[in-house]
Amino acid sequence: MLSPMARKDTSSMTLRERLAHVPQTGRLVWIGVRPAYGAPMIVLSEVELVEGRGVAGDRAAGSARAGGKRQVTLIQHEHLPVVASLVGRDAVTPELVRRNLAVAGINLVALKGLRFAIGDEVVLEGTGPCEPCSKMDEALGEGGFQAMRGHGGITARVLRGGRARVGDAVRVVAGDELA
């Protein structure tokens, strides 16, 4: 959804400006944590994101890799029906693909390299694509890995921690909004 305040003349923007201009506001539609390697996902209505670590209760936040570029994994909610179609399922849920957050209404790929807020507290920075792993064939059936290619979402690091809740707005923020 575009807000009237977000509309601006983009005709004279440079490519760099155009890539940073994301006028859509999305929403957080699902939250999950992986408490241990291979353990079932726990679905939550809200979660604490810890600055420099990741999602509280998720195995990655307490691992040796915490603090890296993959503190939080996000998937584009609109891509789940596409993946389901590619693997011949009626539906694919976010917990099957083992991501932390499912977001709708804003293109997650556009957030790579940008800072974005979830709700009023949390600020993340998109760090790159969240490529599928071999577990996708096990979770989704044969072809699951290939179906997830290009639909795996993004990874992010937590710049400012806080509570994130299902229904929270997801929007790009300027650097001065971190103060």
Rosetta constraint file for C-alpha pairs under 8 A:
AtomPair CA 1 CA 24 HARMONIC 5.32 0.50
AtomPair CA 1 CA 25 HARMONIC 5.73 0.50
AtomPair CA 1 CA 26 HARMONIC 7.11 0.50
AtomPair CA 1 CA 105 HARMONIC 6.64 0.50
AtomPair CA 2 CA 6 HARMONIC 6.52 0.50
AtomPair CA 2 CA 7 HARMONIC 7.41 0.50
AtomPair CA 2 CA 23 HARMONIC 5.95 0.50
AtomPair CA 2 CA 24 HARMONIC 4.92 0.50
AtomPair CA 2 CA 25 HARMONIC 6.56 0.50
AtomPair CA 3 CA 7 HARMONIC 7.01 0.50
AtomPair CA 3 CA 23 HARMONIC 7.38 0.50
AtomPair CA 3 CA 24 HARMONIC 7.37 0.50
AtomPair CA 3 CA 25 HARMONIC 7.74 0.50
AtomPair CA 6 CA 23 HARMONIC 5.23 0.50
AtomPair CA 6 CA 24 HARMONIC 7.86 0.50
AtomPair CA 7 CA 23 HARMONIC 7.03 0.50
AtomPair CA 10 CA 18 HARMONIC 7.20 0.50
AtomPair CA 13 CA 17 HARMONIC 5.65 0.50
AtomPair CA 13 CA 18 HARMONIC 5.79 0.50
AtomPair CA 14 CA 18 HARMONIC 6.06 0.50
AtomPair CA 15 CA 19 HARMONIC 6.09 0.50
AtomPair CA 16 CA 20 HARMONIC 6.40 0.50
AtomPair CA 17 CA 21 HARMONIC 6.14 0.50
AtomPair CA 19 CA 110 HARMONIC 7.15 0.50
AtomPair CA 20 CA 114 HARMONIC 7.02 0.50
AtomPair CA 22 CA 110 HARMONIC 7.24 0.50
AtomPair CA 22 CA 172 HARMONIC 6.59 0.50
AtomPair CA 23 CA 172 HARMONIC 7.88 0.50
AtomPair CA 24 CA 105 HARMONIC 7.09 0.50
AtomPair CA 24 CA 106 HARMONIC 5.64 0.50
AtomPair CA 24 CA 171 HARMONIC 7.06 0.50
AtomPair CA 25 CA 105 HARMONIC 6.52 0.50
AtomPair CA 25 CA 106 HARMONIC 5.97 0.50
AtomPair CA 25 CA 169 HARMONIC 6.48 0.50
AtomPair CA 25 CA 170 HARMONIC 5.66 0.50
AtomPair CA 25 CA 171 HARMONIC 4.98 0.50
AtomPair CA 25 CA 172 HARMONIC 7.90 0.50
AtomPair CA 26 CA 103 HARMONIC 6.70 0.50
AtomPair CA 26 CA 104 HARMONIC 5.45 0.50
AtomPair CA 26 CA 105 HARMONIC 4.12 0.50
AtomPair CA 26 CA 106 HARMONIC 4.59 0.50
AtomPair CA 26 CA 169 HARMONIC 5.68 0.50
AtomPair CA 26 CA 170 HARMONIC 4.72 0.50
AtomPair CA 26 CA 171 HARMONIC 6.41 0.50
AtomPair CA 27 CA 103 HARMONIC 5.67 0.50
AtomPair CA 27 CA 104 HARMONIC 5.49 0.50
AtomPair CA 27 CA 105 HARMONIC 6.38 0.50
AtomPair CA 27 CA 106 HARMONIC 7.77 0.50
AtomPair CA 27 CA 118 HARMONIC 7.96 0.50
AtomPair CA 27 CA 166 HARMONIC 7.79 0.50
AtomPair CA 27 CA 167 HARMONIC 5.70 0.50
AtomPair CA 27 CA 168 HARMONIC 5.46 0.50
AtomPair CA 27 CA 169 HARMONIC 4.40 0.50
AtomPair CA 27 CA 170 HARMONIC 5.10 0.50
AtomPair CA 28 CA 101 HARMONIC 7.05 0.50
AtomPair CA 28 CA 102 HARMONIC 6.11 0.50
AtomPair CA 28 CA 103 HARMONIC 4.63 0.50
AtomPair CA 28 CA 104 HARMONIC 6.58 0.50
AtomPair CA 28 CA 118 HARMONIC 7.45 0.50
AtomPair CA 28 CA 165 HARMONIC 7.16 0.50
AtomPair CA 28 CA 166 HARMONIC 5.19 0.50
AtomPair CA 28 CA 167 HARMONIC 5.22 0.50
AtomPair CA 28 CA 168 HARMONIC 5.36 0.50
AtomPair CA 28 CA 169 HARMONIC 6.43 0.50
AtomPair CA 28 CA 170 HARMONIC 6.64 0.50
AtomPair CA 29 CA 77 HARMONIC 7.71 0.50
AtomPair CA 29 CA 101 HARMONIC 7.64 0.50
AtomPair CA 29 CA 102 HARMONIC 5.63 0.50
AtomPair CA 29 CA 103 HARMONIC 5.59 0.50
AtomPair CA 29 CA 104 HARMONIC 6.66 0.50
AtomPair CA 29 CA 166 HARMONIC 5.20 0.50
AtomPair CA 29 CA 167 HARMONIC 5.87 0.50
AtomPair CA 30 CA 43 HARMONIC 7.68 0.50
AtomPair CA 30 CA 44 HARMONIC 7.56 0.50
AtomPair CA 30 CA 45 HARMONIC 7.27 0.50
AtomPair CA 30 CA 94 HARMONIC 7.46 0.50
AtomPair CA 30 CA 101 HARMONIC 5.65 0.50
AtomPair CA 30 CA 102 HARMONIC 4.95 0.50
AtomPair CA 30 CA 103 HARMONIC 7.17 0.50
AtomPair CA 30 CA 166 HARMONIC 5.86 0.50
AtomPair CA 31 CA 43 HARMONIC 5.90 0.50
AtomPair CA 31 CA 44 HARMONIC 5.34 0.50
AtomPair CA 31 CA 45 HARMONIC 6.35 0.50
AtomPair CA 31 CA 46 HARMONIC 6.85 0.50
AtomPair CA 31 CA 47 HARMONIC 7.42 0.50
AtomPair CA 31 CA 100 HARMONIC 5.62 0.50
AtomPair CA 31 CA 101 HARMONIC 4.72 0.50
AtomPair CA 31 CA 102 HARMONIC 6.60 0.50
AtomPair CA 31 CA 165 HARMONIC 7.91 0.50
AtomPair CA 31 CA 166 HARMONIC 6.92 0.50
AtomPair CA 32 CA 41 HARMONIC 6.02 0.50
AtomPair CA 32 CA 42 HARMONIC 5.36 0.50
AtomPair CA 32 CA 43 HARMONIC 4.43 0.50
AtomPair CA 32 CA 44 HARMONIC 5.70 0.50
AtomPair CA 32 CA 95 HARMONIC 6.80 0.50
AtomPair CA 32 CA 98 HARMONIC 7.83 0.50
AtomPair CA 32 CA 99 HARMONIC 6.95 0.50
AtomPair CA 32 CA 100 HARMONIC 4.77 0.50
AtomPair CA 32 CA 101 HARMONIC 6.41 0.50
AtomPair CA 33 CA 41 HARMONIC 5.52 0.50
AtomPair CA 33 CA 42 HARMONIC 5.32 0.50
AtomPair CA 33 CA 43 HARMONIC 6.78 0.50
AtomPair CA 33 CA 44 HARMONIC 7.83 0.50
AtomPair CA 33 CA 55 HARMONIC 7.34 0.50
AtomPair CA 33 CA 57 HARMONIC 6.26 0.50
AtomPair CA 33 CA 58 HARMONIC 4.77 0.50
AtomPair CA 33 CA 59 HARMONIC 7.74 0.50
AtomPair CA 33 CA 99 HARMONIC 7.81 0.50
AtomPair CA 33 CA 100 HARMONIC 5.69 0.50
AtomPair CA 34 CA 38 HARMONIC 7.84 0.50
AtomPair CA 34 CA 39 HARMONIC 6.34 0.50
AtomPair CA 34 CA 40 HARMONIC 6.63 0.50
AtomPair CA 34 CA 41 HARMONIC 4.90 0.50
AtomPair CA 34 CA 42 HARMONIC 6.53 0.50
AtomPair CA 34 CA 57 HARMONIC 7.35 0.50
AtomPair CA 34 CA 58 HARMONIC 4.85 0.50
AtomPair CA 34 CA 59 HARMONIC 5.79 0.50
AtomPair CA 34 CA 98 HARMONIC 7.41 0.50
AtomPair CA 34 CA 100 HARMONIC 7.93 0.50
AtomPair CA 35 CA 39 HARMONIC 6.44 0.50
AtomPair CA 35 CA 40 HARMONIC 7.85 0.50
AtomPair CA 35 CA 41 HARMONIC 7.23 0.50
AtomPair CA 35 CA 42 HARMONIC 7.58 0.50
AtomPair CA 35 CA 57 HARMONIC 5.85 0.50
AtomPair CA 35 CA 58 HARMONIC 4.89 0.50
AtomPair CA 35 CA 59 HARMONIC 4.99 0.50
AtomPair CA 36 CA 58 HARMONIC 7.34 0.50
AtomPair CA 36 CA 59 HARMONIC 5.20 0.50
AtomPair CA 37 CA 59 HARMONIC 7.00 0.50
AtomPair CA 41 CA 95 HARMONIC 5.77 0.50
AtomPair CA 41 CA 98 HARMONIC 6.89 0.50
AtomPair CA 43 CA 95 HARMONIC 7.62 0.50
AtomPair CA 45 CA 165 HARMONIC 5.86 0.50
AtomPair CA 45 CA 166 HARMONIC 5.45 0.50
AtomPair CA 46 CA 163 HARMONIC 6.75 0.50
AtomPair CA 46 CA 164 HARMONIC 5.49 0.50
AtomPair CA 46 CA 165 HARMONIC 4.14 0.50
AtomPair CA 46 CA 166 HARMONIC 6.18 0.50
AtomPair CA 47 CA 55 HARMONIC 7.17 0.50
AtomPair CA 47 CA 56 HARMONIC 6.89 0.50
AtomPair CA 47 CA 163 HARMONIC 5.59 0.50
AtomPair CA 47 CA 164 HARMONIC 5.48 0.50
AtomPair CA 47 CA 165 HARMONIC 6.61 0.50
AtomPair CA 48 CA 55 HARMONIC 6.23 0.50
AtomPair CA 48 CA 56 HARMONIC 5.51 0.50
AtomPair CA 48 CA 161 HARMONIC 7.21 0.50
AtomPair CA 48 CA 162 HARMONIC 5.50 0.50
AtomPair CA 48 CA 163 HARMONIC 4.51 0.50
AtomPair CA 48 CA 164 HARMONIC 6.36 0.50
AtomPair CA 49 CA 53 HARMONIC 7.82 0.50
AtomPair CA 49 CA 54 HARMONIC 5.56 0.50
AtomPair CA 49 CA 55 HARMONIC 4.57 0.50
AtomPair CA 49 CA 56 HARMONIC 5.84 0.50
AtomPair CA 49 CA 122 HARMONIC 7.15 0.50
AtomPair CA 49 CA 158 HARMONIC 6.97 0.50
AtomPair CA 49 CA 161 HARMONIC 4.94 0.50
AtomPair CA 49 CA 162 HARMONIC 5.39 0.50
AtomPair CA 49 CA 163 HARMONIC 6.24 0.50
AtomPair CA 49 CA 164 HARMONIC 7.19 0.50
AtomPair CA 50 CA 54 HARMONIC 5.24 0.50
AtomPair CA 50 CA 55 HARMONIC 6.16 0.50
AtomPair CA 50 CA 56 HARMONIC 6.48 0.50
AtomPair CA 50 CA 158 HARMONIC 6.63 0.50
AtomPair CA 50 CA 160 HARMONIC 7.45 0.50
AtomPair CA 50 CA 161 HARMONIC 4.64 0.50
AtomPair CA 50 CA 162 HARMONIC 6.71 0.50
AtomPair CA 51 CA 158 HARMONIC 4.89 0.50
AtomPair CA 51 CA 159 HARMONIC 5.49 0.50
AtomPair CA 51 CA 160 HARMONIC 5.16 0.50
AtomPair CA 51 CA 161 HARMONIC 4.51 0.50
AtomPair CA 52 CA 66 HARMONIC 7.43 0.50
AtomPair CA 52 CA 67 HARMONIC 5.01 0.50
AtomPair CA 52 CA 68 HARMONIC 7.84 0.50
AtomPair CA 52 CA 71 HARMONIC 7.60 0.50
AtomPair CA 52 CA 157 HARMONIC 6.66 0.50
AtomPair CA 52 CA 158 HARMONIC 5.37 0.50
AtomPair CA 52 CA 159 HARMONIC 6.40 0.50
AtomPair CA 53 CA 61 HARMONIC 5.09 0.50
AtomPair CA 53 CA 62 HARMONIC 7.52 0.50
AtomPair CA 53 CA 66 HARMONIC 5.06 0.50
AtomPair CA 53 CA 67 HARMONIC 4.93 0.50
AtomPair CA 53 CA 68 HARMONIC 7.89 0.50
AtomPair CA 53 CA 71 HARMONIC 6.00 0.50
AtomPair CA 53 CA 157 HARMONIC 7.70 0.50
AtomPair CA 53 CA 158 HARMONIC 6.84 0.50
AtomPair CA 54 CA 58 HARMONIC 7.74 0.50
AtomPair CA 54 CA 60 HARMONIC 7.13 0.50
AtomPair CA 54 CA 61 HARMONIC 4.84 0.50
AtomPair CA 54 CA 66 HARMONIC 6.92 0.50
AtomPair CA 54 CA 67 HARMONIC 7.56 0.50
AtomPair CA 54 CA 71 HARMONIC 4.29 0.50
AtomPair CA 54 CA 72 HARMONIC 5.57 0.50
AtomPair CA 54 CA 157 HARMONIC 6.86 0.50
AtomPair CA 54 CA 158 HARMONIC 6.05 0.50
AtomPair CA 55 CA 60 HARMONIC 7.73 0.50
AtomPair CA 55 CA 61 HARMONIC 5.84 0.50
AtomPair CA 55 CA 71 HARMONIC 7.04 0.50
AtomPair CA 55 CA 72 HARMONIC 6.41 0.50
AtomPair CA 55 CA 100 HARMONIC 7.71 0.50
AtomPair CA 56 CA 61 HARMONIC 6.38 0.50
AtomPair CA 57 CA 61 HARMONIC 7.27 0.50
AtomPair CA 58 CA 62 HARMONIC 7.31 0.50
AtomPair CA 59 CA 63 HARMONIC 6.33 0.50
AtomPair CA 60 CA 64 HARMONIC 7.99 0.50
AtomPair CA 60 CA 65 HARMONIC 6.80 0.50
AtomPair CA 60 CA 66 HARMONIC 5.99 0.50
AtomPair CA 60 CA 71 HARMONIC 6.76 0.50
AtomPair CA 61 CA 65 HARMONIC 7.86 0.50
AtomPair CA 61 CA 66 HARMONIC 5.14 0.50
AtomPair CA 61 CA 67 HARMONIC 7.93 0.50
AtomPair CA 61 CA 71 HARMONIC 6.61 0.50
AtomPair CA 62 CA 66 HARMONIC 6.22 0.50
AtomPair CA 65 CA 70 HARMONIC 7.99 0.50
AtomPair CA 66 CA 70 HARMONIC 7.71 0.50
AtomPair CA 66 CA 71 HARMONIC 6.21 0.50
AtomPair CA 67 CA 71 HARMONIC 6.62 0.50
AtomPair CA 67 CA 157 HARMONIC 7.62 0.50
AtomPair CA 68 CA 157 HARMONIC 7.14 0.50
AtomPair CA 69 CA 127 HARMONIC 5.82 0.50
AtomPair CA 69 CA 128 HARMONIC 7.93 0.50
AtomPair CA 69 CA 155 HARMONIC 6.88 0.50
AtomPair CA 69 CA 156 HARMONIC 6.07 0.50
AtomPair CA 69 CA 157 HARMONIC 5.52 0.50
AtomPair CA 70 CA 127 HARMONIC 7.43 0.50
AtomPair CA 70 CA 155 HARMONIC 5.15 0.50
AtomPair CA 70 CA 156 HARMONIC 5.66 0.50
AtomPair CA 70 CA 157 HARMONIC 6.24 0.50
AtomPair CA 71 CA 155 HARMONIC 7.03 0.50
AtomPair CA 71 CA 156 HARMONIC 5.91 0.50
AtomPair CA 71 CA 157 HARMONIC 5.00 0.50
AtomPair CA 71 CA 158 HARMONIC 6.79 0.50
AtomPair CA 72 CA 100 HARMONIC 6.31 0.50
AtomPair CA 72 CA 101 HARMONIC 7.76 0.50
AtomPair CA 72 CA 155 HARMONIC 5.64 0.50
AtomPair CA 72 CA 156 HARMONIC 5.14 0.50
AtomPair CA 72 CA 157 HARMONIC 6.18 0.50
AtomPair CA 72 CA 158 HARMONIC 7.47 0.50
AtomPair CA 73 CA 99 HARMONIC 5.17 0.50
AtomPair CA 73 CA 100 HARMONIC 5.19 0.50
AtomPair CA 73 CA 101 HARMONIC 6.39 0.50
AtomPair CA 73 CA 130 HARMONIC 6.79 0.50
AtomPair CA 73 CA 153 HARMONIC 7.31 0.50
AtomPair CA 73 CA 154 HARMONIC 5.97 0.50
AtomPair CA 73 CA 155 HARMONIC 4.58 0.50
AtomPair CA 73 CA 156 HARMONIC 6.43 0.50
AtomPair CA 74 CA 99 HARMONIC 5.74 0.50
AtomPair CA 74 CA 100 HARMONIC 5.89 0.50
AtomPair CA 74 CA 101 HARMONIC 4.66 0.50
AtomPair CA 74 CA 102 HARMONIC 5.64 0.50
AtomPair CA 74 CA 103 HARMONIC 7.02 0.50
AtomPair CA 74 CA 108 HARMONIC 7.84 0.50
AtomPair CA 74 CA 130 HARMONIC 7.77 0.50
AtomPair CA 74 CA 153 HARMONIC 5.46 0.50
AtomPair CA 74 CA 154 HARMONIC 5.35 0.50
AtomPair CA 74 CA 155 HARMONIC 6.19 0.50
AtomPair CA 74 CA 156 HARMONIC 7.78 0.50
AtomPair CA 75 CA 79 HARMONIC 7.78 0.50
AtomPair CA 75 CA 94 HARMONIC 7.59 0.50
AtomPair CA 75 CA 99 HARMONIC 6.40 0.50
AtomPair CA 75 CA 101 HARMONIC 6.34 0.50
AtomPair CA 75 CA 102 HARMONIC 4.87 0.50
AtomPair CA 75 CA 103 HARMONIC 6.32 0.50
AtomPair CA 75 CA 108 HARMONIC 7.48 0.50
AtomPair CA 75 CA 151 HARMONIC 7.59 0.50
AtomPair CA 75 CA 152 HARMONIC 6.11 0.50
AtomPair CA 75 CA 153 HARMONIC 4.12 0.50
AtomPair CA 75 CA 154 HARMONIC 6.52 0.50
AtomPair CA 76 CA 80 HARMONIC 7.34 0.50
AtomPair CA 76 CA 102 HARMONIC 5.90 0.50
AtomPair CA 76 CA 103 HARMONIC 5.35 0.50
AtomPair CA 76 CA 104 HARMONIC 6.10 0.50
AtomPair CA 76 CA 107 HARMONIC 7.18 0.50
AtomPair CA 76 CA 108 HARMONIC 6.26 0.50
AtomPair CA 76 CA 151 HARMONIC 7.43 0.50
AtomPair CA 76 CA 152 HARMONIC 7.85 0.50
AtomPair CA 76 CA 153 HARMONIC 5.78 0.50
AtomPair CA 77 CA 94 HARMONIC 7.83 0.50
AtomPair CA 77 CA 102 HARMONIC 5.36 0.50
AtomPair CA 77 CA 103 HARMONIC 5.38 0.50
AtomPair CA 77 CA 104 HARMONIC 5.13 0.50
AtomPair CA 78 CA 82 HARMONIC 7.67 0.50
AtomPair CA 78 CA 104 HARMONIC 6.35 0.50
AtomPair CA 79 CA 83 HARMONIC 6.33 0.50
AtomPair CA 79 CA 151 HARMONIC 6.09 0.50
AtomPair CA 80 CA 84 HARMONIC 6.16 0.50
AtomPair CA 80 CA 91 HARMONIC 7.37 0.50
AtomPair CA 80 CA 92 HARMONIC 5.64 0.50
AtomPair CA 80 CA 93 HARMONIC 6.85 0.50
AtomPair CA 80 CA 94 HARMONIC 7.51 0.50
AtomPair CA 81 CA 85 HARMONIC 6.12 0.50
AtomPair CA 81 CA 91 HARMONIC 6.17 0.50
AtomPair CA 81 CA 92 HARMONIC 6.59 0.50
AtomPair CA 82 CA 86 HARMONIC 6.27 0.50
AtomPair CA 83 CA 87 HARMONIC 6.36 0.50
AtomPair CA 83 CA 92 HARMONIC 6.96 0.50
AtomPair CA 83 CA 144 HARMONIC 7.94 0.50
AtomPair CA 83 CA 147 HARMONIC 5.52 0.50
AtomPair CA 83 CA 148 HARMONIC 6.29 0.50
AtomPair CA 83 CA 151 HARMONIC 7.40 0.50
AtomPair CA 84 CA 88 HARMONIC 5.98 0.50
AtomPair CA 84 CA 89 HARMONIC 4.84 0.50
AtomPair CA 84 CA 90 HARMONIC 6.17 0.50
AtomPair CA 84 CA 91 HARMONIC 5.15 0.50
AtomPair CA 84 CA 92 HARMONIC 5.20 0.50
AtomPair CA 85 CA 89 HARMONIC 6.02 0.50
AtomPair CA 85 CA 90 HARMONIC 7.20 0.50
AtomPair CA 85 CA 91 HARMONIC 7.84 0.50
AtomPair CA 86 CA 147 HARMONIC 5.68 0.50
AtomPair CA 87 CA 140 HARMONIC 6.91 0.50
AtomPair CA 87 CA 141 HARMONIC 6.96 0.50
AtomPair CA 87 CA 142 HARMONIC 7.43 0.50
AtomPair CA 87 CA 143 HARMONIC 6.27 0.50
AtomPair CA 87 CA 144 HARMONIC 6.21 0.50
AtomPair CA 87 CA 147 HARMONIC 6.61 0.50
AtomPair CA 92 CA 96 HARMONIC 6.67 0.50
AtomPair CA 92 CA 97 HARMONIC 7.96 0.50
AtomPair CA 92 CA 140 HARMONIC 7.86 0.50
AtomPair CA 93 CA 97 HARMONIC 7.19 0.50
AtomPair CA 94 CA 98 HARMONIC 6.35 0.50
AtomPair CA 94 CA 99 HARMONIC 6.32 0.50
AtomPair CA 94 CA 101 HARMONIC 7.90 0.50
AtomPair CA 94 CA 102 HARMONIC 6.63 0.50
AtomPair CA 95 CA 99 HARMONIC 6.60 0.50
AtomPair CA 96 CA 139 HARMONIC 5.98 0.50
AtomPair CA 96 CA 140 HARMONIC 7.19 0.50
AtomPair CA 97 CA 136 HARMONIC 6.76 0.50
AtomPair CA 97 CA 139 HARMONIC 7.19 0.50
AtomPair CA 103 CA 108 HARMONIC 7.81 0.50
AtomPair CA 103 CA 170 HARMONIC 7.77 0.50
AtomPair CA 106 CA 170 HARMONIC 7.62 0.50
AtomPair CA 106 CA 171 HARMONIC 7.96 0.50
AtomPair CA 107 CA 111 HARMONIC 7.16 0.50
AtomPair CA 108 CA 112 HARMONIC 7.29 0.50
AtomPair CA 108 CA 153 HARMONIC 6.60 0.50
AtomPair CA 108 CA 154 HARMONIC 6.63 0.50
AtomPair CA 109 CA 129 HARMONIC 7.50 0.50
AtomPair CA 109 CA 153 HARMONIC 7.07 0.50
AtomPair CA 109 CA 154 HARMONIC 6.72 0.50
AtomPair CA 111 CA 115 HARMONIC 7.20 0.50
AtomPair CA 111 CA 116 HARMONIC 7.27 0.50
AtomPair CA 111 CA 125 HARMONIC 7.72 0.50
AtomPair CA 111 CA 126 HARMONIC 5.51 0.50
AtomPair CA 111 CA 172 HARMONIC 7.53 0.50
AtomPair CA 112 CA 125 HARMONIC 7.40 0.50
AtomPair CA 112 CA 126 HARMONIC 4.27 0.50
AtomPair CA 112 CA 127 HARMONIC 5.64 0.50
AtomPair CA 112 CA 128 HARMONIC 5.66 0.50
AtomPair CA 112 CA 129 HARMONIC 7.78 0.50
AtomPair CA 112 CA 154 HARMONIC 7.38 0.50
AtomPair CA 113 CA 125 HARMONIC 6.37 0.50
AtomPair CA 113 CA 126 HARMONIC 5.04 0.50
AtomPair CA 113 CA 127 HARMONIC 5.75 0.50
AtomPair CA 113 CA 128 HARMONIC 7.47 0.50
AtomPair CA 114 CA 125 HARMONIC 5.53 0.50
AtomPair CA 114 CA 126 HARMONIC 5.66 0.50
AtomPair CA 114 CA 172 HARMONIC 7.07 0.50
AtomPair CA 115 CA 123 HARMONIC 6.64 0.50
AtomPair CA 115 CA 124 HARMONIC 5.57 0.50
AtomPair CA 115 CA 125 HARMONIC 4.30 0.50
AtomPair CA 115 CA 126 HARMONIC 6.56 0.50
AtomPair CA 115 CA 172 HARMONIC 5.93 0.50
AtomPair CA 115 CA 173 HARMONIC 5.74 0.50
AtomPair CA 115 CA 174 HARMONIC 7.20 0.50
AtomPair CA 115 CA 175 HARMONIC 7.51 0.50
AtomPair CA 116 CA 123 HARMONIC 5.53 0.50
AtomPair CA 116 CA 124 HARMONIC 5.38 0.50
AtomPair CA 116 CA 125 HARMONIC 6.23 0.50
AtomPair CA 116 CA 126 HARMONIC 7.81 0.50
AtomPair CA 116 CA 170 HARMONIC 6.79 0.50
AtomPair CA 116 CA 171 HARMONIC 5.36 0.50
AtomPair CA 116 CA 172 HARMONIC 4.11 0.50
AtomPair CA 116 CA 173 HARMONIC 5.11 0.50
AtomPair CA 117 CA 121 HARMONIC 7.33 0.50
AtomPair CA 117 CA 122 HARMONIC 5.51 0.50
AtomPair CA 117 CA 123 HARMONIC 4.34 0.50
AtomPair CA 117 CA 124 HARMONIC 6.25 0.50
AtomPair CA 117 CA 169 HARMONIC 7.70 0.50
AtomPair CA 117 CA 170 HARMONIC 5.57 0.50
AtomPair CA 117 CA 171 HARMONIC 5.42 0.50
AtomPair CA 117 CA 172 HARMONIC 6.24 0.50
AtomPair CA 117 CA 173 HARMONIC 6.30 0.50
AtomPair CA 118 CA 122 HARMONIC 5.23 0.50
AtomPair CA 118 CA 123 HARMONIC 6.35 0.50
AtomPair CA 118 CA 124 HARMONIC 7.82 0.50
AtomPair CA 118 CA 164 HARMONIC 6.30 0.50
AtomPair CA 118 CA 168 HARMONIC 6.04 0.50
AtomPair CA 118 CA 169 HARMONIC 5.69 0.50
AtomPair CA 118 CA 170 HARMONIC 4.64 0.50
AtomPair CA 118 CA 171 HARMONIC 6.88 0.50
AtomPair CA 119 CA 164 HARMONIC 6.31 0.50
AtomPair CA 119 CA 165 HARMONIC 7.44 0.50
AtomPair CA 119 CA 168 HARMONIC 4.68 0.50
AtomPair CA 119 CA 169 HARMONIC 5.16 0.50
AtomPair CA 119 CA 170 HARMONIC 6.55 0.50
AtomPair CA 121 CA 160 HARMONIC 7.24 0.50
AtomPair CA 121 CA 161 HARMONIC 6.76 0.50
AtomPair CA 121 CA 162 HARMONIC 5.15 0.50
AtomPair CA 121 CA 163 HARMONIC 6.47 0.50
AtomPair CA 121 CA 164 HARMONIC 7.50 0.50
AtomPair CA 122 CA 158 HARMONIC 7.56 0.50
AtomPair CA 122 CA 159 HARMONIC 7.74 0.50
AtomPair CA 122 CA 160 HARMONIC 5.38 0.50
AtomPair CA 122 CA 161 HARMONIC 5.07 0.50
AtomPair CA 122 CA 162 HARMONIC 5.12 0.50
AtomPair CA 122 CA 163 HARMONIC 6.68 0.50
AtomPair CA 122 CA 164 HARMONIC 6.70 0.50
AtomPair CA 123 CA 158 HARMONIC 6.28 0.50
AtomPair CA 123 CA 159 HARMONIC 5.49 0.50
AtomPair CA 123 CA 160 HARMONIC 4.90 0.50
AtomPair CA 123 CA 161 HARMONIC 6.80 0.50
AtomPair CA 123 CA 178 HARMONIC 7.62 0.50
AtomPair CA 124 CA 156 HARMONIC 6.07 0.50
AtomPair CA 124 CA 157 HARMONIC 5.56 0.50
AtomPair CA 124 CA 158 HARMONIC 4.63 0.50
AtomPair CA 124 CA 159 HARMONIC 5.32 0.50
AtomPair CA 124 CA 160 HARMONIC 6.89 0.50
AtomPair CA 125 CA 156 HARMONIC 5.27 0.50
AtomPair CA 125 CA 157 HARMONIC 5.41 0.50
AtomPair CA 125 CA 158 HARMONIC 6.66 0.50
AtomPair CA 125 CA 159 HARMONIC 6.74 0.50
AtomPair CA 126 CA 154 HARMONIC 6.82 0.50
AtomPair CA 126 CA 155 HARMONIC 6.02 0.50
AtomPair CA 126 CA 156 HARMONIC 4.35 0.50
AtomPair CA 126 CA 157 HARMONIC 6.77 0.50
AtomPair CA 127 CA 154 HARMONIC 7.25 0.50
AtomPair CA 127 CA 155 HARMONIC 5.55 0.50
AtomPair CA 127 CA 156 HARMONIC 4.94 0.50
AtomPair CA 127 CA 157 HARMONIC 6.83 0.50
AtomPair CA 128 CA 154 HARMONIC 5.54 0.50
AtomPair CA 128 CA 155 HARMONIC 5.45 0.50
AtomPair CA 128 CA 156 HARMONIC 7.15 0.50
AtomPair CA 129 CA 152 HARMONIC 7.14 0.50
AtomPair CA 129 CA 153 HARMONIC 5.98 0.50
AtomPair CA 129 CA 154 HARMONIC 4.23 0.50
AtomPair CA 129 CA 155 HARMONIC 5.92 0.50
AtomPair CA 130 CA 152 HARMONIC 5.26 0.50
AtomPair CA 130 CA 153 HARMONIC 5.22 0.50
AtomPair CA 130 CA 154 HARMONIC 4.46 0.50
AtomPair CA 130 CA 155 HARMONIC 5.38 0.50
AtomPair CA 131 CA 148 HARMONIC 7.84 0.50
AtomPair CA 131 CA 149 HARMONIC 6.73 0.50
AtomPair CA 131 CA 150 HARMONIC 7.70 0.50
AtomPair CA 131 CA 152 HARMONIC 5.50 0.50
AtomPair CA 131 CA 153 HARMONIC 7.52 0.50
AtomPair CA 131 CA 154 HARMONIC 7.93 0.50
AtomPair CA 132 CA 136 HARMONIC 6.67 0.50
AtomPair CA 132 CA 145 HARMONIC 6.00 0.50
AtomPair CA 132 CA 148 HARMONIC 5.94 0.50
AtomPair CA 132 CA 149 HARMONIC 6.34 0.50
AtomPair CA 132 CA 152 HARMONIC 5.86 0.50
AtomPair CA 133 CA 145 HARMONIC 6.54 0.50
AtomPair CA 134 CA 138 HARMONIC 7.45 0.50
AtomPair CA 134 CA 145 HARMONIC 6.13 0.50
AtomPair CA 135 CA 139 HARMONIC 6.08 0.50
AtomPair CA 135 CA 145 HARMONIC 7.55 0.50
AtomPair CA 136 CA 140 HARMONIC 5.63 0.50
AtomPair CA 136 CA 141 HARMONIC 7.32 0.50
AtomPair CA 136 CA 144 HARMONIC 4.89 0.50
AtomPair CA 136 CA 145 HARMONIC 4.90 0.50
AtomPair CA 136 CA 148 HARMONIC 7.56 0.50
AtomPair CA 137 CA 141 HARMONIC 4.82 0.50
AtomPair CA 137 CA 142 HARMONIC 5.04 0.50
AtomPair CA 137 CA 143 HARMONIC 5.87 0.50
AtomPair CA 137 CA 144 HARMONIC 4.33 0.50
AtomPair CA 137 CA 145 HARMONIC 5.34 0.50
AtomPair CA 138 CA 142 HARMONIC 7.28 0.50
AtomPair CA 138 CA 144 HARMONIC 7.52 0.50
AtomPair CA 139 CA 144 HARMONIC 7.31 0.50
AtomPair CA 140 CA 144 HARMONIC 4.94 0.50
AtomPair CA 143 CA 147 HARMONIC 6.06 0.50
AtomPair CA 144 CA 148 HARMONIC 6.20 0.50
AtomPair CA 145 CA 149 HARMONIC 6.61 0.50
AtomPair CA 147 CA 151 HARMONIC 7.54 0.50
AtomPair CA 148 CA 152 HARMONIC 5.39 0.50
AtomPair CA 160 CA 178 HARMONIC 7.61 0.50
AtomPair CA 164 CA 168 HARMONIC 6.83 0.50
AtomPair CA 173 CA 177 HARMONIC 6.32 0.50
AtomPair CA 174 CA 178 HARMONIC 7.69 0.50
